[in-house]
């Protein structure tokens, strides 16, 4: 389990509160957990030497996974 402290702007706070009320949730934490499920994330390293073996192996592993439907 990971705990995250988020400083929300007034608008963001109102958005989370509205989501919480619309879906009948008890806490803003529950609302944020459900809201996060709507996003897809792609992690791309910025400062990694792309010629390194571990980087090429990771890319190959990712491509292999696509073929088997994961």
N, CA, C and O of each residue as an XYZ file, in Angstrom:
280
protein
N       0.847     -1.173      0.000
C       0.000      0.000      0.000
C       0.894      1.238      0.000
O       1.938      1.266      0.652
N       0.475      2.242     -0.728
C       1.217      3.487     -0.816
C       0.339      4.628     -0.328
O      -0.830      4.728     -0.700
N       0.902      5.475      0.496
C       0.188      6.661      0.961
C       0.746      7.861      0.213
O       1.961      8.035      0.119
N      -0.147      8.687     -0.318
C       0.262      9.867     -1.066
C      -0.477     11.081     -0.503
O      -1.692     11.048     -0.308
N       0.262     12.132     -0.251
C      -0.359     13.377      0.188
C      -0.395     14.312     -1.011
O       0.635     14.590     -1.625
N      -1.599     14.797     -1.341
C      -1.773     15.632     -2.523
C      -2.330     16.988     -2.104
O      -3.314     17.070     -1.368
N      -1.690     18.044     -2.581
C      -2.205     19.395     -2.368
C      -3.076     19.741     -3.573
O      -2.567     19.969     -4.670
N      -4.379     19.779     -3.363
C      -5.310     20.084     -4.449
C      -5.642     21.565     -4.450
O      -5.753     22.191     -3.396
N      -5.797     22.114     -5.639
C      -6.267     23.491     -5.740
C      -7.748     23.495     -5.355
O      -8.353     22.436     -5.187
N      -8.304     24.645     -5.221
C      -9.718     24.752     -4.840
C     -10.612     24.090     -5.895
O     -11.571     23.396     -5.555
N     -10.296     24.305     -7.155
C     -11.072     23.706     -8.249
C     -10.949     22.184     -8.240
O     -11.945     21.476     -8.387
N      -9.727     21.685     -8.068
C      -9.503     20.239     -8.023
C     -10.228     19.615     -6.842
O     -10.813     18.539     -6.961
N     -10.187     20.289     -5.709
C     -10.867     19.798     -4.514
C     -12.373     19.706     -4.745
O     -13.010     18.736     -4.337
N     -12.939     20.717     -5.400
C     -14.376     20.706     -5.706
C     -14.717     19.581     -6.679
O     -15.771     18.956     -6.560
N     -13.834     19.319     -7.640
C     -14.053     18.241     -8.602
C     -14.083     16.890     -7.898
O     -14.962     16.068     -8.158
N     -13.127     16.666     -7.011
C     -13.081     15.401     -6.264
C     -14.306     15.288     -5.364
O     -14.901     14.215     -5.264
N     -14.682     16.360     -4.720
C     -15.860     16.355     -3.837
C     -17.124     16.041     -4.632
O     -17.964     15.265     -4.176
N     -17.266     16.634     -5.812
C     -18.435     16.367     -6.655
C     -18.461     14.906     -7.078
O     -19.516     14.273     -7.037
N     -17.324     14.362     -7.483
C     -17.232     12.953     -7.880
C     -17.646     12.063     -6.716
O     -18.377     11.087     -6.887
N     -17.166     12.418     -5.533
C     -17.488     11.650     -4.328
C     -18.999     11.629     -4.081
O     -19.570     10.581     -3.778
N     -19.624     12.762     -4.211
C     -21.068     12.852     -3.964
C     -21.885     12.145     -5.044
O     -22.862     11.465     -4.731
N     -21.498     12.296     -6.301
C     -22.226     11.682     -7.415
C     -22.228     10.162     -7.302
O     -23.242      9.514     -7.565
N     -21.087      9.596     -6.910
C     -20.975      8.144     -6.841
C     -21.231      7.584     -5.443
O     -21.039      6.390     -5.212
N     -21.659      8.429     -4.515
C     -22.038      7.967     -3.174
C     -20.880      7.393     -2.375
O     -21.058      6.432     -1.626
N     -19.712      7.966     -2.525
C     -18.536      7.484     -1.807
C     -18.418      8.186     -0.463
O     -18.961      9.274     -0.268
N     -17.705      7.555      0.460
C     -17.606      8.111      1.809
C     -16.456      9.096      1.974
O     -16.556     10.039      2.760
N     -15.370      8.887      1.242
C     -14.195      9.753      1.415
C     -13.650     10.221      0.067
O     -13.933      9.641     -0.981
N     -12.864     11.284      0.133
C     -12.191     11.776     -1.074
C     -11.134     10.768     -1.522
O     -10.832     10.664     -2.710
N     -10.580     10.037     -0.574
C      -9.600      9.014     -0.920
C     -10.228      7.972     -1.843
O      -9.620      7.582     -2.840
N     -11.430      7.522     -1.523
C     -12.135      6.565     -2.372
C     -12.405      7.157     -3.758
O     -12.279      6.471     -4.772
N     -12.778      8.437     -3.784
C     -13.063      9.104     -5.051
C     -11.813      9.159     -5.931
O     -11.879      8.869     -7.126
N     -10.687      9.529     -5.347
C      -9.449      9.627     -6.116
C      -9.020      8.248     -6.608
O      -8.538      8.120     -7.734
N      -9.186      7.216     -5.784
C      -8.834      5.853     -6.204
C      -9.651      5.442     -7.431
O      -9.115      4.831     -8.355
N     -10.927      5.771     -7.441
C     -11.762      5.420     -8.591
C     -11.424      6.272     -9.809
O     -11.433      5.775    -10.936
N     -11.129      7.539     -9.593
C     -10.800      8.438    -10.706
C      -9.519      8.001    -11.407
O      -9.409      8.125    -12.627
N      -8.559      7.497    -10.657
C      -7.272      7.086    -11.216
C      -7.446      5.915    -12.181
O      -6.647      5.769    -13.107
N      -8.440      5.100    -11.996
C      -8.665      3.930    -12.845
C      -8.986      4.304    -14.289
O      -8.906      3.446    -15.168
N      -9.343      5.543    -14.558
C      -9.691      5.977    -15.902
C      -8.479      6.342    -16.754
O      -8.637      6.684    -17.926
N      -7.287      6.276    -16.196
C      -6.084      6.693    -16.902
C      -5.213      5.502    -17.267
O      -5.146      4.519    -16.530
N      -4.548      5.600    -18.409
C      -3.566      4.616    -18.835
C      -2.211      5.312    -18.792
O      -2.076      6.450    -19.243
N      -1.228      4.639    -18.259
C       0.086      5.246    -18.075
C       1.124      4.495    -18.888
O       1.133      3.265    -18.929
N       1.999      5.255    -19.534
C       3.138      4.678    -20.227
C       4.382      5.303    -19.612
O       4.551      6.522    -19.625
N       5.248      4.456    -19.076
C       6.455      4.938    -18.420
C       7.598      4.895    -19.414
O       7.922      3.843    -19.965
N       8.206      6.057    -19.638
C       9.315      6.177    -20.577
C      10.481      6.835    -19.845
O      10.361      7.967    -19.377
N      11.610      6.129    -19.746
C      12.763      6.723    -19.063
C      13.323      7.904    -19.847
O      13.395      7.863    -21.076
N      13.715      8.947    -19.141
C      14.256     10.133    -19.790
C      15.776     10.115    -19.843
O      16.363     10.463    -20.867
N      16.412      9.716    -18.764
C      17.875      9.796    -18.677
C      18.496      8.405    -18.643
O      19.186      8.049    -17.688
N      18.253      7.637    -19.668
C      18.779      6.286    -19.728
C      19.505      6.097    -21.045
O      18.992      6.460    -22.104
N      20.684      5.538    -20.979
C      21.447      5.279    -22.190
C      20.760      4.154    -22.957
O      20.738      3.012    -22.500
N      20.212      4.469    -24.099
C      19.416      3.510    -24.858
C      20.268      2.431    -25.516
O      19.726      1.504    -26.117
N      21.576      2.532    -25.415
C      22.447      1.501    -25.967
C      22.793      0.427    -24.925
O      23.384     -0.596    -25.270
N      22.439      0.644    -23.688
C      22.736     -0.322    -22.628
C      21.956     -1.607    -22.836
O      20.831     -1.590    -23.335
N      22.564     -2.727    -22.448
C      21.928     -4.041    -22.611
C      20.594     -4.133    -21.883
O      19.618     -4.646    -22.431
N      20.549     -3.630    -20.634
C      19.312     -3.777    -19.859
C      18.164     -3.006    -20.495
O      17.010     -3.416    -20.374
N      18.455     -1.903    -21.168
C      17.395     -1.141    -21.832
C      16.869     -1.915    -23.041
O      15.659     -2.021    -23.241
N      17.789     -2.454    -23.845
C      17.372     -3.221    -25.023
C      16.619     -4.479    -24.623
O      15.657     -4.860    -25.290
N      17.044     -5.137    -23.535
C      16.344     -6.330    -23.053
C      14.944     -5.966    -22.572
O      13.993     -6.711    -22.812
N      14.810     -4.844    -21.905
C      13.495     -4.407    -21.425
C      12.565     -4.133    -22.598
O      11.389     -4.496    -22.552
N      13.072     -3.501    -23.644
C      12.254     -3.245    -24.824
C      11.840     -4.548    -25.496
O      10.694     -4.689    -25.922
N      12.762     -5.498    -25.593
C      12.461     -6.786    -26.203
C      11.407     -7.512    -25.378
O      10.486     -8.109    -25.935
N      11.536     -7.465    -24.050
C      10.566     -8.100    -23.158
C       9.183     -7.485    -23.360
O       8.185     -8.204    -23.394
N       9.118     -6.183    -23.492
C       7.850     -5.496    -23.712
C       7.228     -5.923    -25.034
O       6.028     -6.185    -25.099
N       8.027     -5.993    -26.076
C       7.523     -6.406    -27.389
C       7.045     -7.851    -27.356
O       6.025     -8.174    -27.964
N       7.764     -8.726    -26.656
C       7.353    -10.127    -26.539
C       5.999    -10.238    -25.851
O       5.176    -11.067    -26.239
N       5.760     -9.419    -24.844
C       4.490     -9.435    -24.113
C       3.330     -9.062    -25.023
O       2.233     -9.604    -24.885
N       3.563     -8.136    -25.954
C       2.490     -7.717    -26.859
C       2.032     -8.874    -27.727
O       0.848     -8.991    -28.041
N       2.974     -9.733    -28.116
C       2.629    -10.868    -28.987
C       1.766    -11.891    -28.285
O       0.930    -12.529    -28.924
N       1.946    -12.066    -26.979
C       1.166    -13.099    -26.284
C      -0.130    -12.543    -25.701
O      -0.876    -13.260    -25.034
N      -0.390    -11.276    -25.952
C      -1.670    -10.693    -25.563
C      -1.782    -10.239    -24.131
O      -2.888    -10.161    -23.595
N      -0.662     -9.936    -23.493
C      -0.735     -9.448    -22.112
C      -0.822     -7.943    -22.119
O      -0.892     -7.324    -21.057
